[in-house]
Structure formats: C-alpha cells, structure tokens
Amino acid sequence: MKKLMGALKGLNFKELLLNHGEKLGFGLALLLVLLSLAGTEWSRYAKTPQEIIGAVKEAKTKIEASVWPAEKQSTFGLQDYDGRAQDVRGPLQLSRHEFSTNMWWPLYRKQELAKEPELLSVVDLIATPGVMAFGTVPKSATDGLMVSADGEAMATPAEADDIDKEFAPVTKSAASGGLGAEGFGP
C-alpha cells in the first residue's frame, strides 16, 4: 500500500492526462456502447417476407371486390367546384396576402426644411461694462522711433532710404494698397 501511495504522490496527473487522455475517452465511449447494446432485447421478426406479400395481395382483392353502400356514396358525392376553379384560373386577390404593417421603415427620419428665423425684440437686456486688453501701442509713441526684434532702436522710414525694401517695415498706407487688407486694423 505504501508503494502505491508513493507512486501516486509523485505522479503528474496533467502529464498523464495529456499523454493518455485519448485512450481514456475511447474506452469510456466503447463502454457506453457496450452497455447500451446489452440493455436492448434482440429478437427476430416472426413473419417471413412471403407471408407479408400474401397479406398485401389479400387486402387488395378485398378492396377491389367491396361495394359502397348508397348512403355512404351520397355523403361523398361529387361537388361543383366551378367557383373555386375560376378563383384559381382568375387574377389573384392581393388584399388577402398583403402585410398589415410596413415591411421596410426608413432608416432616418425626414428632416424638416429650414424656415425663416422668427425675429423677436429684446426683453430684459443686461449690458455690463467690461475691460479688455488690446495689444496695440498708441500711434504717437511709434511715430519717431522703430524698434527691432532685439530691442535696439532702428532708423525711421525717412532716414532708411538705403534699407532693402523687402525687409522694410510696412506702414498702414502701404498695406492697404491692393493687398486685401482694407478695413483690417485701426
């Protein structure tokens, strides 16, 4: 018993299941099939094929020889199916086959067209004074002196005839001449 417990203690069950799991599954399936076969009762059919064929022929001769009584024939008499034949051959009445609800609904609702806005008068207007900082310098301070990006004083435009025109500062009067800047700025 100690040897068996020692062998089970050192056994890796995951490795055993991975290596031999198919055999275990096949054995269980085979055992299930054998148990189901053992639970059934097998026996031969008592009649032979010739006996069955003879019974069929005998039933056919009885049917051909039998005659219906008149009262049974009247219950299954011929009926006039002219109206039904006209329904089959005529046009179909689609109202019987139509859906009572729409089958396809639109994915998005239709949008209402834009209308003219309704203009209303102002009722309770509240206007408060505010302060806003503009990044402008008064015109009087920039008249006599121009400052470069380094913070050094530059010559005024009147003194700077020898400055290259491409890099010269642009005044408002020069900027408004055809560059599309009319009305832009103070």
Stockholm file with secondary structure:
# STOCKHOLM 1.0

chainA/1-186         MKKLMGALKGLNFKELLLNHGEKLGFGLALLLVLLSLAGTEWSRYAKTPQEIIGAVKEAKTKIEASVWPAEKQSTFGLQDYDGRAQDVRGPLQLSRHEFSTNMWWPLYRKQELAKEPELLSVVDLIATPGVMAFGTVPKSATDGLMVSADGEAMATPAEADDIDKEFAPVTKSAASGGLGAEGFGP
#=GR chainA/1-186 SS CHHHHHHHHTCCHHHHHHHHHHHHHHHHHHHHHHHHHHTSCCCCCSSCHHHHHHHHHHHHHHHHHCCCCHHHHHHTCCCCCHHHHHHHHSCCCGGGTSCSSCSCCCSSCCCCCCCCCCCCCCCSCCCCCCCCCCCCCCHHHHSSCEECTTSCEECCTTTCTTSCTTSSCCCHHHHTTTSSCTTCCC
#=GC SS_cons         CHHHHHHHHTCCHHHHHHHHHHHHHHHHHHHHHHHHHHTSCCCCCSSCHHHHHHHHHHHHHHHHHCCCCHHHHHHTCCCCCHHHHHHHHSCCCGGGTSCSSCSCCCSSCCCCCCCCCCCCCCCSCCCCCCCCCCCCCCHHHHSSCEECTTSCEECCTTTCTTSCTTSSCCCHHHHTTTSSCTTCCC
//
